[in-house]
Amino acid sequence: MGAVKLNCSNYILRALFTFLWLFLLALPGVSVAQPPSESEVSEAPQEGGSVMRSFTEREQELGEAVKIADKTKHRILFFMGVTLLVLILITAGLGIRMAFYGHQLFIPHMLFAGSSVFLSIAHAVTAIVWFFPF
């Protein structure tokens, strides 16, 4: 089997030319920002604060997830946590049976492991959405 000689200078030149082409292709999309002229500034409406005020003073309606009482949220997270703990214990039990006793339980072990990972992510996201700002 023959050795393949790599010429590094060719790869470097190719990379430089590729970078140059990408730069030249992206150049027309880049525009230089210029400050507005005096006439554009004078023509702009002077009531910019009223636009912002309409957004900040609007009454905020609470979503369905926020309307749930904290006690109910804690109860839901508790049941999710208990289910997660049971799934992890089952996954560990199946792994121990495979490792020490030689049973062929790889597929059930992976199904319970996948369920555990899914429920742990769902539990974490739910807790963050409901309780992150405290």
Beta strands, then each sheet from edge to edge (+ up, - down):
end
